[in-house]
Amino acid sequence: MRELDSKNLMIRNANSMDAGDLIDSFMDKLIVEECAFPLIKNSSELKKFLDTYKKNLYVGVNKRNFKVETLVSFIKGEINFFTVSEDQNSGFMKETLSVLLKEFFLLDSNLVKIVGTIFPSNSIAIKLLEDFGFKYEKETKKIKGKGVEKALSYSLLR
């Protein structure tokens, strides 16, 4: 994907050079506990993961301080997103998704639906998806820690 600009962020594919920001910001809190990427346990595994999946991972980099603020994965029509920034209300994720959702539909003319799966306790993420026009679809399950928990599936149609 080409680099994309928004007001405060440069949005591009992730790479192993982003590992430092991701480790510093949320490795212990999100990746290990929430198990968004359950195989990642340290910096070297994260670098390998970023290089392996770079075509499906996107970061929003702050134009002022050049730190990674957002991380988005998009694989087979499913979107997952994480705010790396300590300020959860910074608006960086809304800015990132605004740019990426348009780009995903532009890049793939066969894409008719994007799905996001969210834990019910994550009201901020639910509101964000609803603000972009995602509609509640069904209750499902998602891996969390060493188990599986109830999750909500939301979808956005072309």
C-alpha positions in Angstrom: 0.0 0.0 0.0 1.2 3.5 -0.7 1.8 5.9 2.2 -1.3 7.9 3.1 -1.6 11.2 4.8 -4.2 12.5 7.2 -4.2 15.6 9.3 -1.9 14.3 12.1 -0.7 11.0 10.9 1.2 9.3 8.1 -0.4 5.9 7.5 1.7 3.1 6.0 2.4 -0.6 6.1 4.0 -1.7 9.4 7.6 -3.1 9.4 10.1 -4.4 11.9 11.4 -0.9 12.6 8.1 -0.2 14.3 8.7 -2.9 16.9 10.3 -0.5 19.4 7.3 1.8 19.6 4.9 -1.1 19.8 6.9 -2.8 22.6 7.3 0.4 24.6 3.7 1.4 24.2 1.6 -1.7 24.7 3.3 -5.1 24.3 2.7 -6.3 27.8 -0.7 -4.7 28.2 -2.4 -5.7 24.9 -0.5 -8.3 23.0 0.2 -10.7 25.8 -2.9 -10.1 28.0 -5.5 -9.6 25.4 -3.8 -12.1 23.1 -4.5 -10.2 19.9 -1.4 -11.9 18.6 -0.9 -14.8 21.0 2.4 -16.1 19.6 4.3 -12.9 20.3 6.1 -12.8 23.6 9.1 -10.5 23.0 10.7 -7.9 20.7 12.3 -10.4 18.3 9.1 -12.3 17.8 7.3 -9.0 17.2 9.8 -8.0 14.6 9.4 -11.3 12.8 5.6 -11.0 13.0 5.7 -7.4 11.5 8.0 -8.5 8.7 5.9 -11.6 7.9 2.5 -9.8 7.9 3.6 -6.3 6.8 1.2 -6.4 3.8 -1.7 -6.8 6.3 -0.6 -4.5 9.1 -0.8 -0.7 9.1 0.5 1.9 11.4 -0.4 5.5 12.0 2.7 7.5 12.7 2.5 10.9 14.4 3.8 13.6 12.0 5.1 15.6 14.9 7.1 13.1 16.9 7.3 10.2 14.5 6.0 7.7 17.0 3.5 4.9 16.1 0.1 5.9 17.5 -2.2 3.2 15.9 -1.9 -0.4 14.7 -4.5 -1.9 12.3 -4.6 -5.4 10.9 -6.7 -6.2 7.9 -6.8 -9.8 6.8 -9.5 -11.4 4.5 -12.0 -8.7 5.2 -11.6 -8.6 9.0 -10.2 -5.5 10.7 -8.6 -5.4 14.1 -7.3 -2.1 15.6 -5.4 -0.9 18.6 -4.6 2.5 19.9 -0.9 2.5 20.8 -1.1 6.1 22.1 -1.4 6.6 25.8 -4.2 9.0 25.1 -7.1 6.8 24.1 -9.2 9.9 23.2 -6.6 11.4 20.9 -8.7 10.8 17.8 -5.7 9.0 16.1 -7.7 5.8 15.6 -10.6 7.6 14.1 -8.2 9.4 11.8 -6.5 6.1 10.8 -9.7 4.2 10.2 -11.1 7.0 8.1 -8.2 6.8 5.7 -7.8 3.0 5.7 -11.5 2.1 5.2 -11.6 4.1 2.0 -8.3 2.7 0.9 -9.4 -1.0 1.5 -12.5 -0.5 -0.6 -10.5 1.3 -3.4 -7.8 -1.4 -3.5 -10.1 -4.4 -3.7 -13.2 -3.9 -5.9 -14.3 -7.4 -4.9 -14.5 -6.4 -1.2 -18.1 -6.1 -0.3 -17.9 -6.3 3.5 -15.5 -5.5 6.3 -16.0 -7.2 9.7 -14.7 -6.1 13.1 -15.0 -8.3 16.2 -14.9 -6.6 19.5 -15.2 -7.5 23.2 -18.5 -6.2 24.7 -16.6 -4.3 27.3 -14.8 -2.2 24.7 -17.5 0.5 24.4 -15.0 3.0 22.8 -14.3 0.6 19.9 -18.0 -0.2 19.5 -18.9 3.5 19.2 -16.0 4.0 16.8 -17.2 1.3 14.4 -20.8 2.5 14.7 -19.6 6.0 13.8 -18.2 4.6 10.6 -21.5 2.9 9.7 -20.7 -0.6 11.0 -23.8 -2.5 12.1 -24.1 -5.1 14.8 -24.2 -8.5 13.1 -24.0 -11.3 15.8 -22.5 -12.5 19.0 -19.4 -14.6 18.5 -16.3 -15.7 20.3 -12.8 -14.4 20.3 -9.5 -15.6 21.9 -8.5 -13.7 25.0 -5.6 -14.8 27.1 -5.6 -18.6 27.3 -9.4 -18.8 26.8 -12.2 -17.8 24.6 -14.7 -15.0 25.4 -17.9 -13.6 24.1 -17.4 -11.0 21.4 -19.6 -8.9 19.1 -19.3 -8.9 15.4 -19.9 -5.7 13.5 -19.9 -5.3 9.7 -19.7 -2.6 7.1 -21.0 -3.1 3.6 -19.7 -1.4 0.5 
